[in-house]
Amino acid sequence: MWGDDSYNIHLSLLTFYSRCFNLLLIMKFAVIETGGKQYKVSAGQKIKVEKIKTSSKGEARQVRQEGEIFVFDKVLLVSEGDKTEVGAPHIDGAKVEAKILKNSRDKKKIVFKYHSKTRYRKKKGHRQHFTEVEITKIT
């Protein structure tokens, strides 16, 4: 039923998938909280989060500059291979370092309100600010 070529391709695909699965098992990842949302991150990953500002009290809050290193200290979970550490609610001493790549605004979302038979139509647009970061280290 199986030809020689298709059988070899099938075996090579199975080998490839099993290697990928093993890499996923030993990969280190963390769950962080920022901007009221939770993100599952690993080293080298790029994610878009809510706009990150400085938290200095007494002066106007400034937006973080591109190229800066930002540390997420609200880490909810850290997993590496078989070891998993879960915080209640956060893990003490756990940090995720990230490099800020870009501060920008997302694509425009259209908000359209409509009531039938009353000539009520409202069209409004909204562009959400975001910060794109690259995860560099999980400790």
C-alpha positions in Angstrom: 0.0 0.0 0.0 2.8 2.4 0.9 5.4 3.1 -1.8 9.0 3.5 -0.7 9.0 7.3 -1.3 5.8 8.1 0.5 6.6 5.8 3.4 10.0 7.6 3.9 8.3 11.0 3.7 5.8 9.9 6.3 8.5 8.7 8.6 10.5 12.0 8.2 7.3 14.0 9.0 6.8 12.0 12.1 10.4 12.5 13.2 10.1 16.3 12.5 6.9 16.6 14.5 8.3 14.7 17.5 11.4 16.9 17.5 9.2 20.0 17.5 7.1 18.6 20.3 10.2 17.9 22.4 11.5 21.4 21.8 8.2 22.8 23.1 8.5 20.7 26.2 11.9 22.2 27.2 11.2 25.7 26.1 11.0 28.3 28.9 8.0 30.5 28.9 6.2 32.9 31.3 2.8 34.5 31.8 3.0 38.2 32.4 0.4 40.8 33.3 0.4 44.3 31.8 -2.2 46.7 30.8 -5.0 44.6 32.4 -4.2 41.7 30.1 -2.2 38.5 30.4 0.4 37.3 27.8 2.2 34.0 27.4 5.7 35.0 26.3 9.1 33.3 25.6 12.5 34.6 24.8 12.8 36.1 21.3 9.1 36.7 20.9 7.6 40.0 19.7 4.3 41.1 21.2 2.1 44.2 21.1 1.0 45.4 24.6 -0.9 48.5 25.8 1.2 51.7 25.7 3.9 51.6 28.4 4.6 54.8 30.3 7.0 55.7 33.0 5.6 55.5 36.5 7.4 58.4 38.1 5.3 60.2 40.7 5.3 64.0 40.7 6.2 64.6 37.1 4.3 64.1 33.9 4.2 60.5 32.7 6.5 60.1 29.7 6.3 57.4 27.0 9.2 54.9 27.1 11.6 55.4 24.3 12.5 52.9 21.5 15.5 50.8 22.4 15.0 51.0 26.1 15.0 47.9 28.3 11.7 47.4 30.2 11.2 44.9 33.1 7.9 43.3 33.6 7.7 42.4 37.3 4.1 41.1 37.4 4.9 37.5 36.5 2.1 35.0 37.1 3.7 31.8 35.9 7.2 30.5 34.9 7.7 27.1 33.2 10.8 25.4 32.0 10.5 21.8 30.9 8.9 19.9 33.8 9.3 22.6 36.4 6.4 25.0 36.7 6.1 27.8 39.3 2.8 29.5 39.8 2.4 32.7 41.8 -0.3 33.7 44.2 -1.0 36.2 42.5 2.6 37.0 41.4 6.0 35.2 41.7 8.4 37.0 44.0 11.7 37.8 42.3 10.6 36.7 38.9 11.2 39.2 36.0 10.8 39.3 32.3 13.1 41.7 30.4 12.0 43.2 27.1 13.4 45.7 24.6 11.0 48.3 23.3 10.9 48.2 19.5 8.1 50.7 18.6 5.5 53.0 20.1 2.6 53.5 17.6 -1.1 53.4 17.0 -3.1 50.4 15.7 -5.3 50.3 12.6 -8.5 52.4 12.8 -11.5 50.6 14.3 -14.9 52.0 13.0 -17.6 52.4 15.6 -21.0 52.8 13.9 -24.3 53.3 15.7 -27.5 52.8 13.8 -31.2 52.9 14.8 -33.6 51.8 12.1 -36.5 54.0 11.0 -35.3 57.1 12.9 -32.5 58.4 10.7 -30.0 57.9 13.5 -26.5 57.1 12.2 -23.2 57.9 14.1 -19.8 57.0 12.6 -16.7 57.3 14.8 -13.2 56.0 14.5 -10.7 54.9 17.2 -7.0 54.2 17.0 -5.6 52.4 20.1 -2.0 53.2 21.2 0.3 50.3 21.7 4.0 49.4 22.4 5.7 46.6 20.5 8.3 44.8 22.7 10.7 41.9 22.1 11.2 39.6 25.1 14.9 39.2 25.8 15.2 37.3 29.0 13.1 35.4 31.6 14.5 35.1 35.1 
